[in-house]
């Protein structure tokens, strides 16, 4: 699972639009869209704002490690 997949699931589960989330975390909608599409890797500070917004631990947003 990727950042984008995790964020999309959280957002859709709450019935929110990308614009609503982006505005709430003070991020441009196009940037948030690129994060959800896995075209942009978010900085830790952005992940922290997203985690706070969704009221989840920040570790829930990190993709699981790739097993060998």
CNS distance restraints for C-alpha pairs under 8 A (distance, minus, plus):
assign (resid   1 and name CA) (resid   5 and name CA) 6.09 0.50 0.50
assign (resid   1 and name CA) (resid   6 and name CA) 6.85 0.50 0.50
assign (resid   1 and name CA) (resid  63 and name CA) 5.60 0.50 0.50
assign (resid   1 and name CA) (resid  64 and name CA) 6.80 0.50 0.50
assign (resid   2 and name CA) (resid   6 and name CA) 6.25 0.50 0.50
assign (resid   2 and name CA) (resid  38 and name CA) 7.30 0.50 0.50
assign (resid   2 and name CA) (resid  62 and name CA) 7.47 0.50 0.50
assign (resid   2 and name CA) (resid  63 and name CA) 5.01 0.50 0.50
assign (resid   2 and name CA) (resid  64 and name CA) 7.94 0.50 0.50
assign (resid   3 and name CA) (resid   7 and name CA) 6.06 0.50 0.50
assign (resid   3 and name CA) (resid  35 and name CA) 7.16 0.50 0.50
assign (resid   3 and name CA) (resid  36 and name CA) 6.78 0.50 0.50
assign (resid   3 and name CA) (resid  38 and name CA) 6.90 0.50 0.50
assign (resid   3 and name CA) (resid  41 and name CA) 7.87 0.50 0.50
assign (resid   3 and name CA) (resid  61 and name CA) 6.17 0.50 0.50
assign (resid   3 and name CA) (resid  62 and name CA) 6.25 0.50 0.50
assign (resid   3 and name CA) (resid  63 and name CA) 5.96 0.50 0.50
assign (resid   4 and name CA) (resid   8 and name CA) 5.95 0.50 0.50
assign (resid   4 and name CA) (resid  35 and name CA) 5.67 0.50 0.50
assign (resid   4 and name CA) (resid  36 and name CA) 3.58 0.50 0.50
assign (resid   4 and name CA) (resid  37 and name CA) 5.52 0.50 0.50
assign (resid   4 and name CA) (resid  38 and name CA) 5.27 0.50 0.50
assign (resid   5 and name CA) (resid   9 and name CA) 6.19 0.50 0.50
assign (resid   5 and name CA) (resid  36 and name CA) 6.54 0.50 0.50
assign (resid   5 and name CA) (resid  37 and name CA) 7.90 0.50 0.50
assign (resid   6 and name CA) (resid  10 and name CA) 6.30 0.50 0.50
assign (resid   6 and name CA) (resid  61 and name CA) 6.34 0.50 0.50
assign (resid   6 and name CA) (resid  63 and name CA) 7.98 0.50 0.50
assign (resid   7 and name CA) (resid  11 and name CA) 6.07 0.50 0.50
assign (resid   7 and name CA) (resid  36 and name CA) 6.22 0.50 0.50
assign (resid   7 and name CA) (resid  61 and name CA) 7.27 0.50 0.50
assign (resid   8 and name CA) (resid  12 and name CA) 6.02 0.50 0.50
assign (resid   8 and name CA) (resid  36 and name CA) 6.09 0.50 0.50
assign (resid   9 and name CA) (resid  13 and name CA) 5.90 0.50 0.50
assign (resid  10 and name CA) (resid  14 and name CA) 6.53 0.50 0.50
assign (resid  10 and name CA) (resid  54 and name CA) 7.47 0.50 0.50
assign (resid  11 and name CA) (resid  15 and name CA) 6.33 0.50 0.50
assign (resid  11 and name CA) (resid  16 and name CA) 5.42 0.50 0.50
assign (resid  11 and name CA) (resid  17 and name CA) 7.11 0.50 0.50
assign (resid  11 and name CA) (resid  18 and name CA) 7.58 0.50 0.50
assign (resid  11 and name CA) (resid  21 and name CA) 7.67 0.50 0.50
assign (resid  12 and name CA) (resid  16 and name CA) 5.92 0.50 0.50
assign (resid  12 and name CA) (resid  17 and name CA) 7.67 0.50 0.50
assign (resid  16 and name CA) (resid  20 and name CA) 6.30 0.50 0.50
assign (resid  16 and name CA) (resid  21 and name CA) 6.92 0.50 0.50
assign (resid  17 and name CA) (resid  21 and name CA) 6.52 0.50 0.50
assign (resid  18 and name CA) (resid  22 and name CA) 5.98 0.50 0.50
assign (resid  18 and name CA) (resid  29 and name CA) 6.41 0.50 0.50
assign (resid  18 and name CA) (resid  32 and name CA) 6.89 0.50 0.50
assign (resid  18 and name CA) (resid  33 and name CA) 6.71 0.50 0.50
assign (resid  19 and name CA) (resid  23 and name CA) 5.95 0.50 0.50
assign (resid  19 and name CA) (resid  29 and name CA) 5.32 0.50 0.50
assign (resid  20 and name CA) (resid  24 and name CA) 6.19 0.50 0.50
assign (resid  21 and name CA) (resid  25 and name CA) 6.33 0.50 0.50
assign (resid  22 and name CA) (resid  26 and name CA) 5.99 0.50 0.50
assign (resid  22 and name CA) (resid  27 and name CA) 4.83 0.50 0.50
assign (resid  22 and name CA) (resid  28 and name CA) 5.94 0.50 0.50
assign (resid  22 and name CA) (resid  29 and name CA) 5.18 0.50 0.50
assign (resid  22 and name CA) (resid  32 and name CA) 6.01 0.50 0.50
assign (resid  23 and name CA) (resid  27 and name CA) 6.02 0.50 0.50
assign (resid  23 and name CA) (resid  28 and name CA) 7.10 0.50 0.50
assign (resid  23 and name CA) (resid  29 and name CA) 7.24 0.50 0.50
assign (resid  24 and name CA) (resid  53 and name CA) 7.60 0.50 0.50
assign (resid  25 and name CA) (resid  49 and name CA) 6.03 0.50 0.50
assign (resid  25 and name CA) (resid  50 and name CA) 6.61 0.50 0.50
assign (resid  25 and name CA) (resid  53 and name CA) 7.04 0.50 0.50
assign (resid  27 and name CA) (resid  31 and name CA) 6.86 0.50 0.50
assign (resid  27 and name CA) (resid  32 and name CA) 6.72 0.50 0.50
assign (resid  28 and name CA) (resid  32 and name CA) 6.41 0.50 0.50
assign (resid  29 and name CA) (resid  33 and name CA) 6.06 0.50 0.50
assign (resid  30 and name CA) (resid  34 and name CA) 6.18 0.50 0.50
assign (resid  31 and name CA) (resid  35 and name CA) 6.30 0.50 0.50
assign (resid  31 and name CA) (resid  40 and name CA) 7.53 0.50 0.50
assign (resid  32 and name CA) (resid  36 and name CA) 6.32 0.50 0.50
assign (resid  33 and name CA) (resid  37 and name CA) 6.12 0.50 0.50
assign (resid  34 and name CA) (resid  38 and name CA) 6.08 0.50 0.50
assign (resid  34 and name CA) (resid  39 and name CA) 4.95 0.50 0.50
assign (resid  34 and name CA) (resid  40 and name CA) 5.39 0.50 0.50
assign (resid  35 and name CA) (resid  39 and name CA) 5.87 0.50 0.50
assign (resid  35 and name CA) (resid  40 and name CA) 4.81 0.50 0.50
assign (resid  35 and name CA) (resid  41 and name CA) 6.10 0.50 0.50
assign (resid  35 and name CA) (resid  42 and name CA) 6.55 0.50 0.50
assign (resid  42 and name CA) (resid  46 and name CA) 6.01 0.50 0.50
assign (resid  42 and name CA) (resid  47 and name CA) 6.39 0.50 0.50
assign (resid  43 and name CA) (resid  47 and name CA) 6.39 0.50 0.50
assign (resid  44 and name CA) (resid  48 and name CA) 6.13 0.50 0.50
assign (resid  45 and name CA) (resid  49 and name CA) 6.42 0.50 0.50
assign (resid  46 and name CA) (resid  50 and name CA) 6.22 0.50 0.50
assign (resid  47 and name CA) (resid  51 and name CA) 6.02 0.50 0.50
assign (resid  47 and name CA) (resid  58 and name CA) 6.83 0.50 0.50
assign (resid  47 and name CA) (resid  61 and name CA) 7.41 0.50 0.50
assign (resid  48 and name CA) (resid  52 and name CA) 6.13 0.50 0.50
assign (resid  48 and name CA) (resid  58 and name CA) 6.10 0.50 0.50
assign (resid  49 and name CA) (resid  53 and name CA) 6.11 0.50 0.50
assign (resid  50 and name CA) (resid  54 and name CA) 6.24 0.50 0.50
assign (resid  51 and name CA) (resid  55 and name CA) 5.70 0.50 0.50
assign (resid  51 and name CA) (resid  56 and name CA) 5.15 0.50 0.50
assign (resid  51 and name CA) (resid  57 and name CA) 6.09 0.50 0.50
assign (resid  51 and name CA) (resid  58 and name CA) 5.18 0.50 0.50
assign (resid  51 and name CA) (resid  61 and name CA) 7.25 0.50 0.50
assign (resid  52 and name CA) (resid  56 and name CA) 6.46 0.50 0.50
assign (resid  52 and name CA) (resid  57 and name CA) 7.78 0.50 0.50
assign (resid  52 and name CA) (resid  58 and name CA) 7.91 0.50 0.50
assign (resid  56 and name CA) (resid  60 and name CA) 6.68 0.50 0.50
assign (resid  57 and name CA) (resid  61 and name CA) 7.67 0.50 0.50
assign (resid  58 and name CA) (resid  62 and name CA) 7.24 0.50 0.50
